[in-house]
Amino acid sequence: MANIVKNIVSNVKRESFLSVSNILVMSVTFLLFGIFIYVIAISQTTLRYLEEQVQLSVFFKDDVSESTILGLKTKYEKDARVSSVKYVSKEDAFKIFSEINKDEPILLESISPSILPASLEIKAYNLADFTPLSEELSKTDGVEEVKFFRDVIQKFKQISSVIYVVGFVITFVLFLISYSVVISTLRTTITSKGTELEILKVVGASDDYVKRPLIYQGVFYGVFSAFMAGILLVIAGYLLQISKNFPQGFSFGFMPSLHVTPLVFSFFMFGTLLLSGILLGYLGSVSTVKKYLRY
């Protein structure tokens, strides 16, 4: 093990410029990869929050009786698509209006509970159910208007999709660059140590003995770069945790009941980056050894 470490240090010092460049490029790659995953987690959490806040506001005409509205409330409480139904009377609507406009006394003097509509606030389990529910309720007798912020959710989904595509492309390109840098660095090492490697083969060294230090060197680049990026992500996770912007943690659409704190998520990302670093360094070094190491 000591010989392996000594060999890696020697090779890194010999090609110091290439080694530093390799580590910087790969560190940036892993950092951007981690940030990309963080953006996905934050956008998924935000989307889940918006979906939970979305509701149908069903406004009724003034001549509709309270018993009729409560009957409709009971009907939709039994609907499998609906998670909750809340009745907002004219008086409740006036209280809400007064609270929102408490700094506008002149406006409040001109408004009375009788001119505000009673309504039902309906929440559904799935965002896709809002459109059919809206169409059904719009055709119900006594309903004056049905509103819900469908455009906001759809717009956010479009933005999230763009983020995913752009982030994936950038990360993929940087992984290719890092892969190329590993190959270039190890190729330079092989070229500079050509005579030494030939002597090792002449004196009977096995192929594995010659190749193994070069593969370890490539893995070292990947692991060290991933470690540096992972430390920064753990710090970011800690700062997000103490900021309390995500009190319930991150949540994801494919597992809505799962909530992960930012710090725990950052340690998960740290492990993921280390595994990615090992894989990238190993694949780059093995392909370089096979292509450029000839006897």
Contacts in CASP RR format, 6 or more apart in sequence:
PFRMAT RR
TARGET T0000
AUTHOR 0000-0000-0000
METHOD contacts of the structure
MODEL  1
MANIVKNIVSNVKRESFLSVSNILVMSVTFLLFGIFIYVIAISQTTLRYL
EEQVQLSVFFKDDVSESTILGLKTKYEKDARVSSVKYVSKEDAFKIFSEI
NKDEPILLESISPSILPASLEIKAYNLADFTPLSEELSKTDGVEEVKFFR
DVIQKFKQISSVIYVVGFVITFVLFLISYSVVISTLRTTITSKGTELEIL
KVVGASDDYVKRPLIYQGVFYGVFSAFMAGILLVIAGYLLQISKNFPQGF
SFGFMPSLHVTPLVFSFFMFGTLLLSGILLGYLGSVSTVKKYLRY
4 212 0 8 1.000
4 213 0 8 1.000
4 216 0 8 1.000
7 213 0 8 1.000
7 216 0 8 1.000
7 217 0 8 1.000
8 213 0 8 1.000
8 216 0 8 1.000
8 217 0 8 1.000
8 220 0 8 1.000
11 19 0 8 1.000
11 189 0 8 1.000
11 193 0 8 1.000
11 213 0 8 1.000
11 217 0 8 1.000
12 19 0 8 1.000
12 217 0 8 1.000
12 220 0 8 1.000
14 189 0 8 1.000
14 192 0 8 1.000
15 185 0 8 1.000
15 188 0 8 1.000
15 189 0 8 1.000
15 192 0 8 1.000
18 181 0 8 1.000
18 184 0 8 1.000
18 185 0 8 1.000
18 188 0 8 1.000
19 185 0 8 1.000
19 221 0 8 1.000
21 181 0 8 1.000
22 178 0 8 1.000
22 181 0 8 1.000
22 182 0 8 1.000
22 184 0 8 1.000
22 185 0 8 1.000
22 221 0 8 1.000
22 225 0 8 1.000
23 221 0 8 1.000
23 224 0 8 1.000
23 225 0 8 1.000
23 228 0 8 1.000
25 174 0 8 1.000
25 177 0 8 1.000
25 178 0 8 1.000
25 181 0 8 1.000
26 178 0 8 1.000
26 181 0 8 1.000
26 182 0 8 1.000
26 221 0 8 1.000
26 222 0 8 1.000
26 225 0 8 1.000
26 226 0 8 1.000
26 277 0 8 1.000
26 280 0 8 1.000
27 225 0 8 1.000
27 226 0 8 1.000
27 228 0 8 1.000
27 229 0 8 1.000
28 174 0 8 1.000
28 229 0 8 1.000
29 171 0 8 1.000
29 174 0 8 1.000
29 175 0 8 1.000
29 177 0 8 1.000
29 178 0 8 1.000
29 225 0 8 1.000
29 229 0 8 1.000
30 225 0 8 1.000
30 226 0 8 1.000
30 228 0 8 1.000
30 229 0 8 1.000
30 230 0 8 1.000
30 273 0 8 1.000
30 276 0 8 1.000
30 277 0 8 1.000
31 228 0 8 1.000
31 229 0 8 1.000
31 230 0 8 1.000
31 232 0 8 1.000
31 233 0 8 1.000
32 167 0 8 1.000
32 170 0 8 1.000
32 171 0 8 1.000
32 174 0 8 1.000
33 171 0 8 1.000
33 174 0 8 1.000
33 175 0 8 1.000
33 229 0 8 1.000
33 273 0 8 1.000
33 276 0 8 1.000
34 229 0 8 1.000
34 230 0 8 1.000
34 233 0 8 1.000
34 269 0 8 1.000
34 273 0 8 1.000
35 233 0 8 1.000
36 167 0 8 1.000
36 168 0 8 1.000
36 170 0 8 1.000
36 171 0 8 1.000
37 269 0 8 1.000
37 272 0 8 1.000
38 233 0 8 1.000
38 236 0 8 1.000
38 265 0 8 1.000
38 269 0 8 1.000
39 163 0 8 1.000
39 167 0 8 1.000
40 163 0 8 1.000
40 164 0 8 1.000
41 250 0 8 1.000
41 252 0 8 1.000
41 265 0 8 1.000
42 246 0 8 1.000
42 250 0 8 1.000
43 156 0 8 1.000
43 159 0 8 1.000
43 160 0 8 1.000
43 163 0 8 1.000
44 160 0 8 1.000
44 250 0 8 1.000
44 251 0 8 1.000
44 252 0 8 1.000
44 253 0 8 1.000
45 246 0 8 1.000
45 249 0 8 1.000
45 250 0 8 1.000
45 251 0 8 1.000
45 252 0 8 1.000
46 156 0 8 1.000
47 153 0 8 1.000
47 156 0 8 1.000
47 157 0 8 1.000
47 160 0 8 1.000
47 253 0 8 1.000
48 251 0 8 1.000
48 252 0 8 1.000
48 253 0 8 1.000
48 256 0 8 1.000
50 152 0 8 1.000
50 153 0 8 1.000
50 156 0 8 1.000
51 127 0 8 1.000
51 153 0 8 1.000
52 123 0 8 1.000
54 123 0 8 1.000
54 124 0 8 1.000
54 127 0 8 1.000
54 130 0 8 1.000
54 148 0 8 1.000
54 149 0 8 1.000
54 150 0 8 1.000
54 153 0 8 1.000
55 121 0 8 1.000
55 122 0 8 1.000
55 123 0 8 1.000
55 148 0 8 1.000
56 120 0 8 1.000
56 121 0 8 1.000
56 122 0 8 1.000
56 123 0 8 1.000
56 124 0 8 1.000
56 130 0 8 1.000
56 133 0 8 1.000
56 134 0 8 1.000
56 137 0 8 1.000
56 146 0 8 1.000
56 147 0 8 1.000
56 148 0 8 1.000
57 119 0 8 1.000
57 120 0 8 1.000
57 121 0 8 1.000
57 146 0 8 1.000
57 147 0 8 1.000
57 148 0 8 1.000
58 119 0 8 1.000
58 120 0 8 1.000
58 121 0 8 1.000
58 122 0 8 1.000
58 137 0 8 1.000
58 143 0 8 1.000
58 145 0 8 1.000
58 146 0 8 1.000
59 117 0 8 1.000
59 118 0 8 1.000
59 119 0 8 1.000
59 143 0 8 1.000
59 144 0 8 1.000
59 145 0 8 1.000
59 146 0 8 1.000
59 147 0 8 1.000
60 69 0 8 1.000
60 117 0 8 1.000
60 118 0 8 1.000
60 119 0 8 1.000
60 120 0 8 1.000
60 142 0 8 1.000
60 143 0 8 1.000
60 144 0 8 1.000
61 117 0 8 1.000
61 142 0 8 1.000
61 143 0 8 1.000
61 144 0 8 1.000
62 114 0 8 1.000
62 117 0 8 1.000
63 142 0 8 1.000
64 118 0 8 1.000
64 142 0 8 1.000
66 89 0 8 1.000
66 118 0 8 1.000
68 142 0 8 1.000
69 87 0 8 1.000
69 118 0 8 1.000
69 120 0 8 1.000
70 87 0 8 1.000
72 120 0 8 1.000
72 140 0 8 1.000
73 85 0 8 1.000
73 87 0 8 1.000
73 120 0 8 1.000
76 82 0 8 1.000
76 85 0 8 1.000
76 120 0 8 1.000
76 122 0 8 1.000
77 84 0 8 1.000
77 85 0 8 1.000
81 124 0 8 1.000
81 125 0 8 1.000
81 126 0 8 1.000
81 129 0 8 1.000
81 133 0 8 1.000
82 122 0 8 1.000
82 123 0 8 1.000
82 124 0 8 1.000
82 125 0 8 1.000
82 133 0 8 1.000
83 123 0 8 1.000
83 124 0 8 1.000
83 125 0 8 1.000
84 122 0 8 1.000
84 123 0 8 1.000
85 120 0 8 1.000
85 121 0 8 1.000
85 122 0 8 1.000
85 123 0 8 1.000
86 120 0 8 1.000
86 121 0 8 1.000
86 122 0 8 1.000
87 118 0 8 1.000
87 119 0 8 1.000
87 120 0 8 1.000
88 96 0 8 1.000
88 118 0 8 1.000
88 119 0 8 1.000
88 120 0 8 1.000
88 121 0 8 1.000
89 118 0 8 1.000
90 113 0 8 1.000
90 114 0 8 1.000
90 116 0 8 1.000
90 117 0 8 1.000
90 118 0 8 1.000
91 113 0 8 1.000
93 113 0 8 1.000
93 116 0 8 1.000
93 117 0 8 1.000
93 118 0 8 1.000
93 119 0 8 1.000
94 111 0 8 1.000
94 112 0 8 1.000
94 113 0 8 1.000
94 116 0 8 1.000
97 108 0 8 1.000
97 111 0 8 1.000
97 116 0 8 1.000
98 108 0 8 1.000
101 107 0 8 1.000
101 108 0 8 1.000
102 108 0 8 1.000
117 144 0 8 1.000
122 133 0 8 1.000
122 137 0 8 1.000
124 130 0 8 1.000
124 133 0 8 1.000
127 153 0 8 1.000
130 148 0 8 1.000
130 150 0 8 1.000
131 150 0 8 1.000
134 146 0 8 1.000
134 148 0 8 1.000
137 143 0 8 1.000
137 146 0 8 1.000
138 146 0 8 1.000
175 280 0 8 1.000
178 225 0 8 1.000
178 280 0 8 1.000
179 280 0 8 1.000
179 283 0 8 1.000
179 284 0 8 1.000
182 218 0 8 1.000
182 221 0 8 1.000
182 222 0 8 1.000
182 280 0 8 1.000
182 281 0 8 1.000
182 284 0 8 1.000
182 285 0 8 1.000
182 288 0 8 1.000
183 284 0 8 1.000
183 287 0 8 1.000
183 288 0 8 1.000
183 291 0 8 1.000
185 218 0 8 1.000
185 221 0 8 1.000
186 214 0 8 1.000
186 217 0 8 1.000
186 218 0 8 1.000
186 284 0 8 1.000
186 285 0 8 1.000
186 288 0 8 1.000
186 289 0 8 1.000
186 292 0 8 1.000
187 288 0 8 1.000
187 292 0 8 1.000
189 214 0 8 1.000
189 217 0 8 1.000
190 197 0 8 1.000
190 214 0 8 1.000
190 288 0 8 1.000
190 289 0 8 1.000
190 292 0 8 1.000
190 293 0 8 1.000
191 292 0 8 1.000
197 210 0 8 1.000
197 293 0 8 1.000
198 295 0 8 1.000
200 209 0 8 1.000
200 210 0 8 1.000
201 210 0 8 1.000
201 295 0 8 1.000
207 295 0 8 1.000
210 293 0 8 1.000
211 289 0 8 1.000
211 293 0 8 1.000
214 285 0 8 1.000
214 288 0 8 1.000
214 289 0 8 1.000
214 293 0 8 1.000
215 282 0 8 1.000
215 285 0 8 1.000
215 286 0 8 1.000
215 289 0 8 1.000
216 285 0 8 1.000
217 285 0 8 1.000
218 281 0 8 1.000
218 282 0 8 1.000
218 284 0 8 1.000
218 285 0 8 1.000
219 277 0 8 1.000
219 278 0 8 1.000
219 281 0 8 1.000
219 282 0 8 1.000
219 285 0 8 1.000
221 281 0 8 1.000
222 277 0 8 1.000
222 278 0 8 1.000
222 280 0 8 1.000
222 281 0 8 1.000
223 274 0 8 1.000
223 277 0 8 1.000
223 278 0 8 1.000
223 281 0 8 1.000
225 277 0 8 1.000
226 273 0 8 1.000
226 274 0 8 1.000
226 276 0 8 1.000
226 277 0 8 1.000
226 278 0 8 1.000
227 273 0 8 1.000
227 274 0 8 1.000
229 273 0 8 1.000
230 266 0 8 1.000
230 269 0 8 1.000
230 270 0 8 1.000
230 271 0 8 1.000
230 273 0 8 1.000
230 274 0 8 1.000
231 270 0 8 1.000
233 266 0 8 1.000
233 269 0 8 1.000
233 270 0 8 1.000
233 273 0 8 1.000
234 263 0 8 1.000
234 266 0 8 1.000
234 267 0 8 1.000
234 270 0 8 1.000
236 266 0 8 1.000
237 262 0 8 1.000
237 263 0 8 1.000
237 265 0 8 1.000
237 266 0 8 1.000
238 262 0 8 1.000
238 263 0 8 1.000
238 266 0 8 1.000
240 246 0 8 1.000
240 262 0 8 1.000
240 263 0 8 1.000
240 266 0 8 1.000
241 261 0 8 1.000
241 262 0 8 1.000
241 263 0 8 1.000
246 261 0 8 1.000
246 262 0 8 1.000
248 259 0 8 1.000
249 259 0 8 1.000
249 260 0 8 1.000
249 261 0 8 1.000
249 262 0 8 1.000
249 265 0 8 1.000
250 259 0 8 1.000
250 260 0 8 1.000
250 261 0 8 1.000
250 262 0 8 1.000
250 265 0 8 1.000
251 258 0 8 1.000
251 259 0 8 1.000
251 260 0 8 1.000
252 258 0 8 1.000
260 268 0 8 1.000
END
